[in-house]
Each structure stands twice: as structure tokens, then as C-alpha cells.
């Protein structure tokens, strides 16, 4: 298993982080719509956690990153 950072993995992590950040922005927007007080900590977590998760999923789902048992 290769752990090198290829351009495909870097771009997949970047795209995953963008998608996660977009989901976080929607979460903050919905919270504001329902008149829930959004603090800075909540907004930071709502943007940071999905962005980090998106980056991890982007790297994990990159083609060529499979663990098949070829016999």
C-alpha cells in the first residue's frame, strides 16, 4: 500500500474539503433560519468538522486506493 501523496489524492482531498465546507455552511444557514443562536465556536465546528471529514473521505475514495484480496 502506497502512502505517497499523489496529485489525484491531493485534489480529491481538496474537493472533499470543499464539499464538506459547503455542507457546514448549509448547517449554519439552517440553524440561523430556525432562530438558533449561532456562536463562533459552533460555526467553526460546523464548517471545520465536515470539511475535515470530506477531505478524509476524498482521499479514501480515490481510485487505486483499494484493499482487494487478489488470489
Biopython code that builds the backbone (N, CA, C, O; Angstrom):
import numpy as np
from Bio.PDB.StructureBuilder import StructureBuilder

atoms = [
    (1, "UNK", "N", (0.840, -1.169, 0.000)),
    (1, "UNK", "CA", (0.000, 0.000, 0.000)),
    (1, "UNK", "C", (0.887, 1.235, 0.000)),
    (1, "UNK", "O", (1.747, 1.401, 0.865)),
    (2, "UNK", "N", (0.665, 2.084, -0.971)),
    (2, "UNK", "CA", (1.476, 3.282, -1.103)),
    (2, "UNK", "C", (0.828, 4.430, -0.331)),
    (2, "UNK", "O", (-0.374, 4.668, -0.449)),
    (3, "UNK", "N", (1.621, 5.126, 0.447)),
    (3, "UNK", "CA", (1.086, 6.240, 1.233)),
    (3, "UNK", "C", (1.556, 7.579, 0.693)),
    (3, "UNK", "O", (1.463, 8.594, 1.382)),
    (4, "UNK", "N", (2.068, 7.590, -0.550)),
    (4, "UNK", "CA", (2.548, 8.846, -1.122)),
    (4, "UNK", "C", (1.372, 9.734, -1.500)),
    (4, "UNK", "O", (0.296, 9.257, -1.859)),
    (5, "UNK", "N", (1.606, 11.026, -1.411)),
    (5, "UNK", "CA", (0.571, 11.986, -1.768)),
    (5, "UNK", "C", (0.677, 12.289, -3.260)),
    (5, "UNK", "O", (1.524, 13.074, -3.685)),
    (6, "UNK", "N", (-0.178, 11.668, -4.036)),
    (6, "UNK", "CA", (-0.202, 11.914, -5.465)),
    (6, "UNK", "C", (-1.116, 13.095, -5.752)),
    (6, "UNK", "O", (-1.939, 13.457, -4.910)),
    (7, "UNK", "N", (-0.987, 13.695, -6.917)),
    (7, "UNK", "CA", (-1.878, 14.805, -7.261)),
    (7, "UNK", "C", (-3.361, 14.417, -7.224)),
    (7, "UNK", "O", (-4.208, 15.248, -6.897)),
    (8, "UNK", "N", (-3.675, 13.178, -7.552)),
    (8, "UNK", "CA", (-5.068, 12.738, -7.516)),
    (8, "UNK", "C", (-5.600, 12.730, -6.085)),
    (8, "UNK", "O", (-6.742, 13.121, -5.845)),
    (9, "UNK", "N", (-4.787, 12.291, -5.148)),
    (9, "UNK", "CA", (-5.223, 12.276, -3.740)),
    (9, "UNK", "C", (-5.340, 13.675, -3.180)),
    (9, "UNK", "O", (-6.247, 13.962, -2.399)),
    (10, "UNK", "N", (-4.433, 14.543, -3.573)),
    (10, "UNK", "CA", (-4.484, 15.917, -3.086)),
    (10, "UNK", "C", (-5.725, 16.613, -3.614)),
    (10, "UNK", "O", (-6.422, 17.301, -2.869)),
    (11, "UNK", "N", (-6.004, 16.435, -4.900)),
    (11, "UNK", "CA", (-7.193, 17.080, -5.462)),
    (11, "UNK", "C", (-8.466, 16.473, -4.897)),
    (11, "UNK", "O", (-9.442, 17.193, -4.687)),
    (12, "UNK", "N", (-8.484, 15.162, -4.642)),
    (12, "UNK", "CA", (-9.663, 14.540, -4.040)),
    (12, "UNK", "C", (-9.884, 15.050, -2.622)),
    (12, "UNK", "O", (-11.023, 15.259, -2.206)),
    (13, "UNK", "N", (-8.806, 15.249, -1.884)),
    (13, "UNK", "CA", (-8.931, 15.804, -0.535)),
    (13, "UNK", "C", (-9.442, 17.234, -0.585)),
    (13, "UNK", "O", (-10.262, 17.629, 0.243)),
    (14, "UNK", "N", (-8.965, 18.017, -1.552)),
    (14, "UNK", "CA", (-9.406, 19.401, -1.701)),
    (14, "UNK", "C", (-10.890, 19.465, -2.061)),
    (14, "UNK", "O", (-11.638, 20.253, -1.482)),
    (15, "UNK", "N", (-11.311, 18.641, -3.011)),
    (15, "UNK", "CA", (-12.723, 18.620, -3.408)),
    (15, "UNK", "C", (-13.586, 18.140, -2.247)),
    (15, "UNK", "O", (-14.660, 18.693, -2.012)),
    (16, "UNK", "N", (-13.141, 17.134, -1.526)),
    (16, "UNK", "CA", (-13.892, 16.652, -0.368)),
    (16, "UNK", "C", (-14.017, 17.716, 0.707)),
    (16, "UNK", "O", (-15.066, 17.852, 1.336)),
    (17, "UNK", "N", (-12.948, 18.470, 0.916)),
    (17, "UNK", "CA", (-12.992, 19.558, 1.899)),
    (17, "UNK", "C", (-13.952, 20.649, 1.458)),
    (17, "UNK", "O", (-14.664, 21.213, 2.290)),
    (18, "UNK", "N", (-13.988, 20.958, 0.167)),
    (18, "UNK", "CA", (-14.935, 21.957, -0.335)),
    (18, "UNK", "C", (-16.380, 21.496, -0.158)),
    (18, "UNK", "O", (-17.241, 22.275, 0.250)),
    (19, "UNK", "N", (-16.637, 20.239, -0.465)),
    (19, "UNK", "CA", (-17.996, 19.708, -0.289)),
    (19, "UNK", "C", (-18.375, 19.714, 1.186)),
    (19, "UNK", "O", (-19.505, 20.060, 1.532)),
    (20, "UNK", "N", (-17.455, 19.339, 2.051)),
    (20, "UNK", "CA", (-17.727, 19.363, 3.487)),
    (20, "UNK", "C", (-17.970, 20.767, 4.004)),
    (20, "UNK", "O", (-18.852, 20.984, 4.835)),
    (21, "UNK", "N", (-17.192, 21.722, 3.515)),
    (21, "UNK", "CA", (-17.400, 23.114, 3.926)),
    (21, "UNK", "C", (-18.742, 23.625, 3.454)),
    (21, "UNK", "O", (-19.405, 24.375, 4.170)),
    (22, "UNK", "N", (-19.157, 23.230, 2.253)),
    (22, "UNK", "CA", (-20.473, 23.625, 1.752)),
    (22, "UNK", "C", (-21.578, 23.046, 2.631)),
    (22, "UNK", "O", (-22.567, 23.720, 2.918)),
    (23, "UNK", "N", (-21.408, 21.801, 3.054)),
    (23, "UNK", "CA", (-22.396, 21.205, 3.962)),
    (23, "UNK", "C", (-22.419, 21.939, 5.295)),
    (23, "UNK", "O", (-23.486, 22.118, 5.884)),
    (24, "UNK", "N", (-21.268, 22.361, 5.773)),
    (24, "UNK", "CA", (-21.204, 23.132, 7.018)),
    (24, "UNK", "C", (-21.873, 24.480, 6.884)),
    (24, "UNK", "O", (-22.554, 24.929, 7.807)),
    (25, "UNK", "N", (-21.690, 25.132, 5.751)),
    (25, "UNK", "CA", (-22.349, 26.419, 5.514)),
    (25, "UNK", "C", (-23.858, 26.242, 5.517)),
    (25, "UNK", "O", (-24.583, 27.062, 6.082)),
    (26, "UNK", "N", (-24.333, 25.174, 4.886)),
    (26, "UNK", "CA", (-25.778, 24.900, 4.912)),
    (26, "UNK", "C", (-26.265, 24.650, 6.329)),
    (26, "UNK", "O", (-27.357, 25.086, 6.691)),
    (27, "UNK", "N", (-25.478, 23.961, 7.131)),
    (27, "UNK", "CA", (-25.847, 23.689, 8.516)),
    (27, "UNK", "C", (-25.974, 24.983, 9.307)),
    (27, "UNK", "O", (-26.932, 25.154, 10.061)),
    (28, "UNK", "N", (-25.023, 25.893, 9.146)),
    (28, "UNK", "CA", (-25.071, 27.175, 9.846)),
    (28, "UNK", "C", (-26.255, 28.006, 9.359)),
    (28, "UNK", "O", (-26.920, 28.673, 10.153)),
    (29, "UNK", "N", (-26.518, 27.965, 8.053)),
    (29, "UNK", "CA", (-27.648, 28.711, 7.490)),
    (29, "UNK", "C", (-28.972, 28.194, 8.029)),
    (29, "UNK", "O", (-29.848, 28.983, 8.383)),
    (30, "UNK", "N", (-29.124, 26.887, 8.095)),
    (30, "UNK", "CA", (-30.362, 26.299, 8.625)),
    (30, "UNK", "C", (-30.528, 26.648, 10.099)),
    (30, "UNK", "O", (-31.634, 26.953, 10.546)),
    (31, "UNK", "N", (-29.443, 26.604, 10.848)),
    (31, "UNK", "CA", (-29.515, 26.956, 12.269)),
    (31, "UNK", "C", (-29.944, 28.407, 12.431)),
    (31, "UNK", "O", (-30.719, 28.723, 13.334)),
    (32, "UNK", "N", (-29.458, 29.285, 11.578)),
    (32, "UNK", "CA", (-29.862, 30.681, 11.636)),
    (32, "UNK", "C", (-31.309, 30.878, 11.226)),
    (32, "UNK", "O", (-31.992, 31.758, 11.750)),
    (33, "UNK", "N", (-31.787, 30.057, 10.282)),
    (33, "UNK", "CA", (-33.177, 30.145, 9.832)),
    (33, "UNK", "C", (-34.140, 29.795, 10.956)),
    (33, "UNK", "O", (-35.209, 30.394, 11.069)),
    (34, "UNK", "N", (-33.770, 28.842, 11.774)),
    (34, "UNK", "CA", (-34.633, 28.436, 12.882)),
    (34, "UNK", "C", (-34.393, 29.266, 14.135)),
    (34, "UNK", "O", (-34.783, 28.872, 15.234)),
    (35, "UNK", "N", (-33.758, 30.404, 13.966)),
    (35, "UNK", "CA", (-33.512, 31.363, 15.052)),
    (35, "UNK", "C", (-32.718, 30.763, 16.200)),
    (35, "UNK", "O", (-32.914, 31.132, 17.358)),
    (36, "UNK", "N", (-31.835, 29.849, 15.884)),
    (36, "UNK", "CA", (-30.933, 29.307, 16.888)),
    (36, "UNK", "C", (-29.712, 30.209, 16.915)),
    (36, "UNK", "O", (-29.143, 30.513, 15.867)),
    (37, "UNK", "N", (-29.313, 30.630, 18.074)),
    (37, "UNK", "CA", (-28.140, 31.490, 18.188)),
    (37, "UNK", "C", (-26.900, 30.709, 17.778)),
    (37, "UNK", "O", (-26.582, 29.669, 18.356)),
    (38, "UNK", "N", (-26.215, 31.223, 16.781)),
    (38, "UNK", "CA", (-25.027, 30.552, 16.267)),
    (38, "UNK", "C", (-23.802, 31.277, 16.808)),
    (38, "UNK", "O", (-23.531, 32.421, 16.443)),
    (39, "UNK", "N", (-23.075, 30.604, 17.676)),
    (39, "UNK", "CA", (-21.858, 31.201, 18.230)),
    (39, "UNK", "C", (-20.689, 30.940, 17.283)),
    (39, "UNK", "O", (-20.794, 30.157, 16.340)),
    (40, "UNK", "N", (-19.596, 31.601, 17.553)),
    (40, "UNK", "CA", (-18.406, 31.415, 16.729)),
    (40, "UNK", "C", (-17.851, 30.009, 16.807)),
    (40, "UNK", "O", (-17.359, 29.474, 15.813)),
    (41, "UNK", "N", (-17.928, 29.407, 17.983)),
    (41, "UNK", "CA", (-17.426, 28.036, 18.156)),
    (41, "UNK", "C", (-18.273, 27.063, 17.346)),
    (41, "UNK", "O", (-17.743, 26.181, 16.670)),
    (42, "UNK", "N", (-19.604, 27.227, 17.418)),
    (42, "UNK", "CA", (-20.492, 26.349, 16.651)),
    (42, "UNK", "C", (-20.249, 26.515, 15.156)),
    (42, "UNK", "O", (-20.191, 25.530, 14.419)),
    (43, "UNK", "N", (-20.108, 27.758, 14.710)),
    (43, "UNK", "CA", (-19.873, 27.999, 13.282)),
    (43, "UNK", "C", (-18.542, 27.391, 12.850)),
    (43, "UNK", "O", (-18.449, 26.813, 11.767)),
    (44, "UNK", "N", (-17.522, 27.517, 13.681)),
    (44, "UNK", "CA", (-16.228, 26.921, 13.354)),
    (44, "UNK", "C", (-16.284, 25.411, 13.276)),
    (44, "UNK", "O", (-15.725, 24.803, 12.363)),
    (45, "UNK", "N", (-16.966, 24.806, 14.244)),
    (45, "UNK", "CA", (-17.119, 23.348, 14.220)),
    (45, "UNK", "C", (-17.992, 22.898, 13.058)),
    (45, "UNK", "O", (-17.721, 21.875, 12.430)),
    (46, "UNK", "N", (-19.042, 23.665, 12.776)),
    (46, "UNK", "CA", (-19.955, 23.296, 11.695)),
    (46, "UNK", "C", (-19.273, 23.372, 10.337)),
    (46, "UNK", "O", (-19.666, 22.667, 9.407)),
    (47, "UNK", "N", (-18.267, 24.210, 10.213)),
    (47, "UNK", "CA", (-17.514, 24.285, 8.958)),
    (47, "UNK", "C", (-16.300, 23.364, 8.962)),
    (47, "UNK", "O", (-15.997, 22.739, 7.946)),
    (48, "UNK", "N", (-15.607, 23.272, 10.085)),
    (48, "UNK", "CA", (-14.360, 22.519, 10.149)),
    (48, "UNK", "C", (-14.525, 21.014, 10.137)),
    (48, "UNK", "O", (-13.797, 20.309, 9.437)),
    (49, "UNK", "N", (-15.476, 20.521, 10.907)),
    (49, "UNK", "CA", (-15.651, 19.063, 11.006)),
    (49, "UNK", "C", (-16.087, 18.455, 9.674)),
    (49, "UNK", "O", (-15.480, 17.477, 9.237)),
    (50, "UNK", "N", (-17.123, 18.995, 9.006)),
    (50, "UNK", "CA", (-17.466, 18.414, 7.703)),
    (50, "UNK", "C", (-16.364, 18.572, 6.656)),
    (50, "UNK", "O", (-16.192, 17.704, 5.799)),
    (51, "UNK", "N", (-15.619, 19.672, 6.722)),
    (51, "UNK", "CA", (-14.525, 19.852, 5.769)),
    (51, "UNK", "C", (-13.436, 18.813, 5.991)),
    (51, "UNK", "O", (-12.906, 18.257, 5.029)),
    (52, "UNK", "N", (-13.100, 18.548, 7.241)),
    (52, "UNK", "CA", (-12.106, 17.525, 7.546)),
    (52, "UNK", "C", (-12.600, 16.141, 7.145)),
    (52, "UNK", "O", (-11.856, 15.354, 6.560)),
    (53, "UNK", "N", (-13.849, 15.851, 7.460)),
    (53, "UNK", "CA", (-14.414, 14.553, 7.084)),
    (53, "UNK", "C", (-14.460, 14.405, 5.567)),
    (53, "UNK", "O", (-14.184, 13.328, 5.037)),
    (54, "UNK", "N", (-14.807, 15.476, 4.873)),
    (54, "UNK", "CA", (-14.832, 15.421, 3.414)),
    (54, "UNK", "C", (-13.461, 15.169, 2.819)),
    (54, "UNK", "O", (-13.330, 14.441, 1.835)),
    (55, "UNK", "N", (-12.441, 15.768, 3.412)),
    (55, "UNK", "CA", (-11.084, 15.537, 2.938)),
    (55, "UNK", "C", (-10.661, 14.088, 3.158)),
    (55, "UNK", "O", (-10.034, 13.481, 2.290)),
    (56, "UNK", "N", (-11.000, 13.543, 4.304)),
    (56, "UNK", "CA", (-10.650, 12.144, 4.598)),
    (56, "UNK", "C", (-11.371, 11.200, 3.647)),
    (56, "UNK", "O", (-10.770, 10.261, 3.124)),
    (57, "UNK", "N", (-12.656, 11.448, 3.424)),
    (57, "UNK", "CA", (-13.424, 10.599, 2.502)),
    (57, "UNK", "C", (-12.900, 10.759, 1.082)),
    (57, "UNK", "O", (-12.823, 9.784, 0.336)),
    (58, "UNK", "N", (-12.540, 11.983, 0.703)),
    (58, "UNK", "CA", (-11.983, 12.192, -0.629)),
    (58, "UNK", "C", (-10.719, 11.404, -0.861)),
    (58, "UNK", "O", (-10.534, 10.834, -1.937)),
    (59, "UNK", "N", (-9.845, 11.358, 0.124)),
    (59, "UNK", "CA", (-8.615, 10.583, -0.004)),
    (59, "UNK", "C", (-8.914, 9.088, 0.000)),
    (59, "UNK", "O", (-8.308, 8.326, -0.753)),
    (60, "UNK", "N", (-9.846, 8.673, 0.845)),
    (60, "UNK", "CA", (-10.166, 7.243, 0.944)),
    (60, "UNK", "C", (-10.843, 6.721, -0.317)),
    (60, "UNK", "O", (-10.686, 5.551, -0.664)),
    (61, "UNK", "N", (-11.589, 7.573, -1.004)),
    (61, "UNK", "CA", (-12.331, 7.125, -2.186)),
    (61, "UNK", "C", (-11.572, 7.348, -3.490)),
    (61, "UNK", "O", (-12.135, 7.145, -4.565)),
    (62, "UNK", "N", (-10.322, 7.754, -3.420)),
    (62, "UNK", "CA", (-9.518, 7.977, -4.617)),
    (62, "UNK", "C", (-9.305, 6.654, -5.345)),
    (62, "UNK", "O", (-8.970, 5.653, -4.711)),
    (63, "UNK", "N", (-9.494, 6.631, -6.672)),
    (63, "UNK", "CA", (-9.243, 5.391, -7.419)),
    (63, "UNK", "C", (-7.823, 4.886, -7.199)),
    (63, "UNK", "O", (-6.874, 5.668, -7.138)),
    (64, "UNK", "N", (-7.696, 3.598, -7.084)),
    (64, "UNK", "CA", (-6.395, 2.998, -6.839)),
    (64, "UNK", "C", (-6.099, 2.823, -5.367)),
    (64, "UNK", "O", (-5.001, 2.401, -5.002)),
    (65, "UNK", "N", (-7.054, 3.136, -4.518)),
    (65, "UNK", "CA", (-6.864, 3.023, -3.078)),
    (65, "UNK", "C", (-7.751, 1.894, -2.549)),
    (65, "UNK", "O", (-8.509, 2.078, -1.597)),
    (66, "UNK", "N", (-7.643, 0.729, -3.181)),
    (66, "UNK", "CA", (-8.496, -0.397, -2.819)),
    (66, "UNK", "C", (-7.706, -1.423, -2.030)),
    (66, "UNK", "O", (-6.479, -1.485, -2.110)),
    (67, "UNK", "N", (-8.419, -2.213, -1.280)),
    (67, "UNK", "CA", (-7.798, -3.296, -0.494)),
    (67, "UNK", "C", (-8.410, -4.632, -0.906)),
    (67, "UNK", "O", (-8.983, -5.338, -0.076)),
    (68, "UNK", "N", (-8.291, -4.970, -2.159)),
    (68, "UNK", "CA", (-8.880, -6.223, -2.621)),
    (68, "UNK", "C", (-7.930, -7.381, -2.330)),
    (68, "UNK", "O", (-6.713, -7.206, -2.256)),
    (69, "UNK", "N", (-8.502, -8.542, -2.170)),
    (69, "UNK", "CA", (-7.725, -9.743, -1.890)),
    (69, "UNK", "C", (-7.627, -10.533, -3.181)),
    (69, "UNK", "O", (-8.445, -11.419, -3.429)),
    (70, "UNK", "N", (-6.633, -10.225, -4.011)),
    (70, "UNK", "CA", (-6.475, -10.932, -5.281)),
    (70, "UNK", "C", (-5.652, -12.185, -5.060)),
    (70, "UNK", "O", (-4.515, -12.128, -4.592)),
    (71, "UNK", "N", (-6.236, -13.295, -5.398)),
    (71, "UNK", "CA", (-5.556, -14.581, -5.213)),
    (71, "UNK", "C", (-5.197, -15.188, -6.536)),
    (71, "UNK", "O", (-4.617, -16.273, -6.580)),
]
sb = StructureBuilder()
sb.init_structure("model")
sb.init_model(0)
sb.init_chain("A")
sb.init_seg("    ")
for serial, (resi, resn, name, xyz) in enumerate(atoms, 1):
    if name == "N":
        sb.init_residue(resn, " ", resi, " ")
    sb.init_atom(name, np.array(xyz, "f"), 0.0, 1.0, " ", f" {name:<3s}", serial, name[0])
structure = sb.get_structure()
